[in-house]
Amino acid sequence: MGDSLIRLPAHVLLANAAALWADWSRSLQAEAASVSAEAGSELQVNAAELVEFDSSVLSLLLGAARLCTEHGLRLRVLGAPDALRDLARLYGIDELLWPAAELQPR
């Protein structure tokens, strides 16, 4: 299938979030267009390398989810550290990033 996998960097902090989004959004646009052209259904983001982050990472992920929706795709975040899932839960957006079936009860 034409699904795609891209990676979040190890460090996503407010200080570098704007520059990261500027670069990452271009990559996401290209990947989303490629996945759509190949009849894929989702764009996958690997968050396993993420070690240092703040709430700005949620903004990046929500932006990626919005971009996927614009292309008729689903965003799937893989390998998310527990702290990222906890942060998303704290902000009330965990179900936007991980469907209920993927969320594990705490």
C-alpha positions in Angstrom: 0.0 0.0 0.0 1.1 3.6 -0.4 1.4 4.5 3.2 4.4 6.5 4.4 6.6 6.8 7.5 8.4 10.0 8.6 10.2 10.6 11.9 9.9 13.2 14.6 13.3 14.5 15.7 14.7 13.8 19.1 14.2 17.4 20.4 11.1 19.4 19.8 11.0 22.5 22.0 9.3 25.9 21.7 12.6 27.4 20.8 12.9 25.3 17.6 9.2 24.5 16.9 8.6 27.2 14.3 11.7 26.4 12.3 10.9 22.7 12.6 7.4 23.2 11.4 8.6 25.3 8.4 10.8 22.4 7.3 8.5 19.6 8.4 5.4 21.0 6.8 7.1 20.9 3.4 8.1 17.3 3.9 4.6 16.4 5.2 3.0 18.1 2.1 5.2 16.1 -0.2 4.6 12.8 1.7 0.9 13.4 1.9 0.7 14.1 -1.9 2.7 10.9 -2.6 0.6 8.7 -0.3 -2.6 10.0 -1.9 -1.2 9.5 -5.4 -0.4 5.9 -4.5 -3.9 5.3 -3.0 -2.5 5.1 0.5 -4.7 5.8 3.5 -2.4 7.0 6.2 0.7 9.0 6.9 2.7 7.5 9.8 4.9 9.5 12.1 7.5 7.7 14.2 7.9 9.4 17.5 10.2 6.8 19.0 13.3 9.0 18.9 11.6 11.8 20.8 13.5 12.4 24.0 13.2 16.1 24.8 9.9 17.9 24.1 7.4 20.3 25.4 3.8 21.1 24.4 4.9 22.5 21.1 5.3 18.9 19.8 1.5 18.7 20.2 1.1 21.7 17.9 3.3 20.0 15.3 1.3 16.8 15.5 -2.0 18.6 15.3 -0.7 20.5 12.3 0.3 17.2 10.7 -3.2 15.7 11.5 -4.9 18.8 9.9 -2.7 18.4 6.8 -3.5 14.7 6.5 -7.2 15.5 6.8 -6.9 18.0 3.9 -5.4 15.2 1.8 -8.0 12.6 2.9 -5.5 10.7 4.9 -5.3 9.6 8.5 -2.3 10.5 10.7 -0.9 7.6 12.7 1.6 8.4 15.4 3.8 5.3 16.2 6.3 4.7 19.0 5.1 7.6 21.1 6.8 7.8 24.5 4.5 7.5 27.5 5.3 11.1 28.4 4.0 12.3 25.0 0.8 10.4 25.5 0.4 11.8 29.0 0.9 15.3 27.7 -1.7 14.8 25.0 -4.1 13.4 27.6 -3.4 16.4 29.8 -4.3 18.8 27.0 -7.4 16.7 26.1 -6.2 15.8 22.6 -5.1 12.2 23.0 -8.1 10.9 21.1 -7.3 13.2 18.2 -3.8 11.7 17.9 -4.6 8.1 18.8 -8.0 6.5 18.1 -9.7 5.1 21.1 -8.8 1.5 20.0 -5.1 2.5 20.3 -5.3 4.1 23.7 -4.3 2.0 26.6 -6.1 2.5 29.9 -3.9 3.9 32.7 
